[in-house]
C-alpha cells in the first residue's frame, strides 16, 4: 500500500488548464462600480429629459453591469475549484462559459435597442437636448475609461510544461507554453465597447437634433448601434460555442497528427481531439504499431504540436493482432 502511494505521488499530475487573469478580475470590479453609478444617472436623466438614446445607453449599462457580475463570478468560481476532482480537466472552460453567457446578454441588449428605437421612430417624443447631451458626455467618459481599463488585459501570457516518461503502453503528455485568450474578459471588454459606441451615437444624434432639427436621428442611431453590437455578440458566440461543445481541431492539424503517427508504417486507428480550455487541447489515440514502438515514442512525436496539452496514447502491437 505504501508503494502505491509513492507511485501515485511520483506520477500524479494536475489536470487544470485554467490561467487566472488577476489584473483582469481587478479591473473588471472597478469597471462594474463605474458602470452601476453611471447607469443610474443615465436612466434617471433619460426618463426626465425624454431621450431614447440616453435611456438606451443607461439600460445597456444595466445589462452590462450584470455581464460584469458574470465575469467576476466566473473568475472566482474557476479559482476556487481549480484543483477540484469534480472537473476532469480543471476549470479552464469556466472562463469560456462566462464569455458565451455575456455574449448572449449582449445580443439581447441589441434586440431591445432595436425594438425600442423602432417604436420611437413611429412614436417620437420631445427631447431636452442640453441636459441629455451633458449626461451622455459623462457616460462616454466613463465608458472610455472602462475600455482602457480592460483593453490590455483580455489576453495574457501563461505557460508551463510537464511531461511524464514511462514505459507503459498508456501514457500521458502535458505541455503548454503559449498565450492565453481570456474569453470571459473579452466579453466584458465588448460590453464596455458597446456602451462607448452607444454613448457616442447618442451624442451625435442629440447634437444633430438640437442644431439641425433631425430628431429622428436619435432612434436611428439606436438601430445602428443595435446592428453593430449584435455583430460583436455573434462573433464572440462563434468563438466560445465550439470550445464548450468539445469541437475538434481543424482538419489540417488532424492530418498533421495522422502523418506524424504513421511516418514509420504504424496505423492510427482511433483519434479524438477536443478543447479543455480556451487554448489547450486534449487528445486520445489508439495506434496499431508495425514498428514495435511503444506509447512514449508516439508521445514524443506529438510533442511538437504545441497546442496539445494532454495526450493519452494506447498502443497495440501488430504482431499480436495477427
C-alpha positions as CSV (number, residue, x, y, z in Angstrom):
1,X,0.0,0.0,0.0
2,X,2.9,2.3,0.8
3,X,4.4,1.6,-2.6
4,X,1.2,2.5,-4.3
5,X,1.1,5.9,-2.5
6,X,4.7,6.6,-3.5
7,X,3.9,5.8,-7.1
8,X,0.8,8.0,-7.1
9,X,2.8,10.9,-5.7
10,X,5.6,10.3,-8.2
11,X,3.4,10.1,-11.3
12,X,0.3,12.0,-10.5
13,X,-0.2,15.3,-12.2
14,X,-2.7,18.2,-12.4
15,X,-5.3,18.5,-15.0
16,X,-6.0,22.2,-14.5
17,X,-5.5,24.2,-17.7
18,X,-7.1,27.4,-16.5
19,X,-4.9,30.6,-16.3
20,X,-6.2,33.1,-13.9
21,X,-6.1,36.8,-15.0
22,X,-5.7,38.7,-11.8
23,X,-5.4,42.1,-13.3
24,X,-8.4,41.5,-15.5
25,X,-10.5,40.5,-12.5
26,X,-9.4,43.6,-10.5
27,X,-10.1,46.0,-13.4
28,X,-13.5,44.3,-14.1
29,X,-14.5,45.1,-10.5
30,X,-13.5,48.8,-11.0
31,X,-15.5,48.9,-14.2
32,X,-18.5,47.4,-12.6
33,X,-18.6,50.1,-9.9
34,X,-18.2,52.9,-12.6
35,X,-20.9,51.3,-14.7
36,X,-23.5,51.0,-11.9
37,X,-23.1,54.6,-10.9
38,X,-23.4,55.9,-14.4
39,X,-26.2,53.6,-15.2
40,X,-28.5,55.2,-12.5
41,X,-27.5,58.7,-13.7
42,X,-28.4,58.0,-17.3
43,X,-31.6,56.1,-16.7
44,X,-32.9,58.9,-14.4
45,X,-31.8,61.7,-16.8
46,X,-33.1,59.9,-19.9
47,X,-36.5,59.5,-18.2
48,X,-36.7,63.1,-17.2
49,X,-35.4,64.6,-20.4
50,X,-37.0,62.2,-22.8
51,X,-34.0,60.9,-24.8
52,X,-34.3,57.4,-26.2
53,X,-30.6,57.3,-27.0
54,X,-29.8,58.2,-23.4
55,X,-32.3,55.8,-22.0
56,X,-30.9,53.0,-24.2
57,X,-27.4,53.9,-23.0
58,X,-28.5,53.7,-19.4
59,X,-30.3,50.4,-19.8
60,X,-27.4,48.9,-21.7
61,X,-25.1,49.9,-18.8
62,X,-27.5,48.0,-16.5
63,X,-27.3,44.8,-18.6
64,X,-23.6,45.2,-19.0
65,X,-23.3,45.5,-15.2
66,X,-25.0,42.1,-15.0
67,X,-22.5,40.8,-17.5
68,X,-19.6,42.1,-15.4
69,X,-21.1,40.2,-12.4
70,X,-21.0,37.1,-14.5
71,X,-17.3,37.8,-15.4
72,X,-16.4,38.2,-11.7
73,X,-18.3,35.1,-10.7
74,X,-16.6,33.1,-13.4
75,X,-13.1,34.2,-12.3
76,X,-13.8,33.4,-8.6
77,X,-15.5,30.1,-9.3
78,X,-12.7,29.0,-11.5
79,X,-10.1,29.9,-8.9
80,X,-12.0,28.3,-6.1
81,X,-12.5,25.0,-7.9
82,X,-9.2,25.0,-9.9
83,X,-8.0,21.7,-8.3
84,X,-11.3,20.1,-7.6
85,X,-11.5,16.4,-8.7
86,X,-15.1,17.1,-9.8
87,X,-13.8,18.6,-13.0
88,X,-11.7,16.2,-15.1
89,X,-9.7,18.8,-16.9
90,X,-9.9,21.6,-14.4
91,X,-12.0,24.8,-14.7
92,X,-10.5,26.1,-17.9
93,X,-13.9,26.3,-19.6
94,X,-15.5,28.4,-16.9
95,X,-14.0,31.5,-18.5
96,X,-15.3,30.4,-21.9
97,X,-18.8,29.8,-20.4
98,X,-18.7,33.2,-18.9
99,X,-17.8,34.7,-22.2
100,X,-20.6,32.8,-24.0
101,X,-23.2,33.9,-21.5
102,X,-22.2,37.5,-21.7
103,X,-22.3,37.3,-25.5
104,X,-25.9,36.1,-25.3
105,X,-26.7,39.0,-22.9
106,X,-25.1,41.4,-25.4
107,X,-27.3,40.0,-28.2
108,X,-30.4,40.6,-26.0
109,X,-29.3,44.2,-25.4
110,X,-29.1,44.7,-29.2
111,X,-32.6,43.2,-29.6
112,X,-34.1,45.5,-27.0
113,X,-32.3,48.5,-28.6
114,X,-33.7,47.6,-32.0
115,X,-37.3,47.2,-30.8
116,X,-37.3,50.4,-28.6
117,X,-35.7,52.5,-31.3
118,X,-38.2,51.3,-33.9
119,X,-41.1,52.2,-31.6
120,X,-39.6,55.7,-31.1
121,X,-39.3,56.3,-34.9
122,X,-43.1,55.9,-35.2
123,X,-43.9,57.5,-31.8
124,X,-41.4,60.3,-31.3
125,X,-41.1,62.2,-28.0
126,X,-39.9,65.6,-27.0
127,X,-36.2,65.7,-26.1
128,X,-34.4,68.1,-23.7
129,X,-31.2,68.3,-25.7
130,X,-28.9,70.3,-23.4
131,X,-29.4,68.1,-20.4
132,X,-29.4,64.9,-22.4
133,X,-26.1,65.8,-24.1
134,X,-24.4,66.7,-20.8
135,X,-25.3,63.3,-19.3
136,X,-24.4,61.4,-22.5
137,X,-20.9,63.0,-22.5
138,X,-20.4,61.9,-18.8
139,X,-21.4,58.4,-19.9
140,X,-19.0,58.4,-22.8
141,X,-16.1,59.5,-20.5
142,X,-16.9,56.6,-18.1
143,X,-17.1,54.2,-21.0
144,X,-13.8,55.3,-22.5
145,X,-12.0,54.9,-19.1
146,X,-13.6,51.4,-18.8
147,X,-12.4,50.4,-22.3
148,X,-8.8,51.4,-21.5
149,X,-9.0,49.5,-18.1
150,X,-10.0,46.3,-19.9
151,X,-8.3,46.6,-23.3
152,X,-4.8,45.4,-22.4
153,X,-5.9,42.5,-20.2
154,X,-8.3,40.3,-22.2
155,X,-5.3,38.3,-23.4
156,X,-2.2,37.5,-21.3
157,X,0.7,35.1,-21.2
158,X,0.6,31.9,-19.3
159,X,2.9,29.0,-19.7
160,X,4.2,25.9,-18.0
161,X,5.0,22.4,-19.2
162,X,5.4,19.0,-17.7
163,X,5.8,15.5,-19.1
164,X,5.9,12.0,-17.6
165,X,8.1,9.5,-19.3
166,X,7.4,5.9,-18.6
167,X,7.4,2.5,-20.4
168,X,3.6,1.8,-20.0
169,X,1.5,1.3,-23.1
170,X,-0.8,4.0,-21.8
171,X,1.0,7.3,-21.3
172,X,0.1,11.0,-20.9
173,X,1.9,14.0,-22.1
174,X,1.4,17.6,-21.0
175,X,3.0,20.6,-22.5
176,X,1.7,24.1,-22.9
177,X,3.6,27.4,-23.2
178,X,1.7,30.0,-25.2
179,X,-0.6,32.9,-24.8
180,X,-3.9,32.6,-23.0
181,X,-7.1,34.1,-24.5
182,X,-9.5,35.2,-21.9
183,X,-13.0,35.0,-23.4
184,X,-14.5,35.9,-20.1
185,X,-12.8,39.3,-20.1
186,X,-13.1,39.7,-23.8
187,X,-16.9,39.6,-23.4
188,X,-16.6,42.3,-20.7
189,X,-14.5,44.4,-23.0
190,X,-17.1,44.1,-25.8
191,X,-19.8,45.2,-23.3
192,X,-17.9,48.4,-22.4
193,X,-17.0,49.0,-26.0
194,X,-20.7,48.7,-26.9
195,X,-21.5,51.2,-24.2
196,X,-19.0,53.6,-25.6
197,X,-20.4,53.2,-29.1
198,X,-23.9,53.8,-27.9
199,X,-22.9,56.9,-26.0
200,X,-21.1,58.3,-29.0
201,X,-24.0,57.7,-31.3
202,X,-26.4,59.3,-28.7
203,X,-24.3,62.4,-28.6
204,X,-24.1,62.7,-32.3
205,X,-27.9,62.2,-32.7
206,X,-28.6,64.7,-29.9
207,X,-26.4,67.4,-31.5
208,X,-28.0,66.9,-34.9
209,X,-31.4,67.1,-33.3
210,X,-30.6,70.3,-31.4
211,X,-28.9,72.3,-34.2
212,X,-30.4,70.8,-37.4
213,X,-33.7,69.6,-36.2
214,X,-33.2,66.0,-37.2
215,X,-34.9,64.5,-34.2
216,X,-35.4,61.2,-36.0
217,X,-31.6,60.6,-35.8
218,X,-32.0,59.8,-32.1
219,X,-33.8,56.4,-32.6
220,X,-32.0,55.8,-35.9
221,X,-28.7,55.8,-34.0
222,X,-30.2,53.3,-31.6
223,X,-30.8,51.0,-34.6
224,X,-27.3,51.5,-35.9
225,X,-25.9,50.7,-32.5
226,X,-28.0,47.5,-32.2
227,X,-26.7,46.2,-35.5
228,X,-23.1,46.7,-34.6
229,X,-23.5,45.3,-31.1
230,X,-25.3,42.2,-32.5
231,X,-22.3,41.5,-34.8
232,X,-19.9,41.6,-31.8
233,X,-22.2,39.3,-29.8
234,X,-22.4,36.8,-32.7
235,X,-18.6,36.9,-33.2
236,X,-18.0,36.1,-29.6
237,X,-20.6,33.3,-29.5
238,X,-18.9,31.7,-32.6
239,X,-15.6,31.7,-30.8
240,X,-16.8,30.3,-27.5
241,X,-19.5,27.8,-28.5
242,X,-17.2,25.3,-30.3
243,X,-15.0,25.2,-27.2
244,X,-18.0,24.4,-24.9
245,X,-19.1,21.7,-27.4
246,X,-15.7,20.0,-27.4
247,X,-15.0,20.8,-31.1
248,X,-12.0,19.2,-32.6
249,X,-9.0,20.8,-34.3
250,X,-9.1,21.9,-37.9
251,X,-8.7,19.2,-40.5
252,X,-5.2,20.4,-41.4
253,X,-4.0,19.8,-37.8
254,X,-5.7,16.4,-37.6
255,X,-4.0,15.4,-40.8
256,X,-0.6,16.5,-39.3
257,X,-1.2,14.3,-36.3
258,X,-2.0,11.3,-38.5
259,X,1.1,11.8,-40.6
260,X,3.3,12.1,-37.6
261,X,2.0,8.8,-36.1
262,X,2.1,6.9,-39.4
263,X,5.6,8.0,-40.5
264,X,7.1,4.6,-39.9
265,X,4.3,2.4,-41.2
266,X,2.3,2.4,-38.0
267,X,-1.5,2.8,-38.1
268,X,-3.6,5.3,-36.3
269,X,-7.0,3.6,-35.8
270,X,-8.8,6.0,-33.5
271,X,-8.3,9.7,-32.7
272,X,-10.2,12.1,-30.5
273,X,-9.1,15.7,-30.1
274,X,-11.1,18.3,-28.1
275,X,-10.5,21.6,-26.2
276,X,-10.2,21.5,-22.5
277,X,-9.9,25.3,-22.2
278,X,-9.6,28.3,-24.4
279,X,-6.1,27.5,-25.5
280,X,-5.5,23.8,-24.6
281,X,-6.4,20.6,-26.5
282,X,-6.5,17.1,-25.2
283,X,-6.1,14.0,-27.4
284,X,-6.8,10.3,-27.1
285,X,-5.2,7.9,-29.6
286,X,-5.2,4.2,-30.4
287,X,-2.3,3.1,-32.5
288,X,-1.5,-0.3,-34.0
289,X,2.3,-0.4,-34.2
290,X,4.0,-2.2,-37.0
291,X,7.4,-0.9,-35.9
292,X,7.1,-2.2,-32.3
293,X,7.3,1.3,-30.9
294,X,5.7,2.0,-27.5
295,X,3.5,4.9,-26.4
296,X,6.4,7.1,-25.3
297,X,7.7,7.0,-28.9
298,X,4.4,8.4,-30.3
299,X,4.0,10.8,-27.4
300,X,7.4,12.2,-28.3
301,X,6.3,12.8,-32.0
302,X,3.2,14.7,-30.9
303,X,5.2,16.9,-28.5
304,X,6.0,19.2,-31.5
305,X,2.3,20.1,-31.7
306,X,2.3,22.8,-29.0
307,X,-1.4,23.1,-28.6
308,X,-1.7,19.5,-27.5
309,X,-1.5,19.8,-23.7
310,X,-2.9,16.4,-22.6
311,X,-2.2,13.3,-24.7
312,X,-3.2,9.7,-24.0
313,X,-1.8,7.0,-26.3
314,X,-2.9,3.4,-26.3
315,X,-0.7,1.1,-28.4
316,X,-1.4,-2.4,-29.7
317,X,1.4,-4.4,-31.4
318,X,0.5,-5.5,-34.9
319,X,2.2,-8.9,-34.3
320,X,-0.2,-9.6,-31.5
321,X,-3.2,-8.8,-33.6
322,X,-2.3,-11.3,-36.4
